[in-house]
Amino acid sequence: MKVVEEEVLLAHRQRFGAEGRLYAAPARVNLIGEHTDYTGGLVMPMAIGFHTLAVVSPREDGRAVIYSANFDEEVAIEIAGLKREPRGHWSDYPVGVLWSLAQEGVAVGGFSLSLAGDVPVGAGLSSSASVEVATAMALLGLVRKELPLKSIATLCRRAENEYVGAKSGIMDQFVVTGAVRERAMMIDCRALEFELLPLPAAVKVVICNSMVKHAVATGEYGSRSDEVAAGQSVLRSLRPGVELLRDATLADLEACKGEMSEVSFLRCRHIITENGRVLAAREALLRGDVAEFGRLMVEAHASMRDDFAASAAEVDTLVEIALQQKGCLGARITGGGFGGCTVNLVAAAEAERFAEAVREAYRERTGIAAECFVCEPSDGALALAKKEGAR
Ligand code: GLA
């Protein structure tokens, strides 16, 4: 599905009998820096051209009525006295944002909200952050309040952590809100500062979906973050100056090896080396050294697979196939892991042929029809709102 603005606006008018204002938030792909965000580390994602559209209009009855075109379902709640009551339902994301806004002291009156998106779900491309940020933009627009990037990202993360109940970091909400076209965004997840980095025109980013499902809200992601937290707390208590894993070196980790489980040691080693790779990837981009960037991606994949144990057989196959193709500089699993997508750095002239060849070889090896997209670094929700002016 490709979401069309005019259609979503028209459907909103037909359903709710009111002109709505339109907001949009993209999806994202992470180029490098996986599972580093929730220990204050470094990440380098970019926004991509899949979107959630949100159309909002006020209503007089004090209710939030939210329609999802993707699920063709409507939910209605009383806004007054809204409690933290997740239902394990798609509406937890927009309702969580409403709840999170209230925690920040942003009072929102009655509204009708239509959501429609073309972000592949469960693929590790941040369909949830896209819904959260689109909702936040729409509700902030409704009450005519402007918030800075950091605050929007933080309140959307809070919705996901505290309302939905997923232990995710800040990366997705931050890049979905603040990305800028033609740029990757290196984020320092402790300082909540960022640097925009150019991607050389000689390369394209190609995403390949293994079609194996991934879900942040369930099991494995949470157990990884617990294993990491356990290692981090050992480092914090034994190594002066280490507050977050971000502060630790491999020497610190080695020194504490006997005090933590083998699993925590490996998870922390992934994160410490991954933070180093993000910095090296930044240097490579600034030099225009795409070969080095690709090499770092391959290393990052091995670390996600071996130390973090967050890959999946099908995804490893996709990476292996990718690296055999002409023009492929690097390939790795992207996002939370346990399935989902790979991100590939490919010579621009070879990108379309690469996508086709990977699809074919993956089907031969696994019987699964992968989806592959050649992507451009796209605008985040704030840039989109500024450019188009909310309609
Ligand atoms: C998910 C989470 C992010 C981040 C990645 C892994 O996308 O939402 O916060 O932790 O996994 O890098």
Residues whose N, C-alpha, C, O or C-beta is under 5 A from the ligand:
A	BS01	GLA	G33 E34 H35 T36 D37 S168 G169 I170 M171 D172 G335 G336
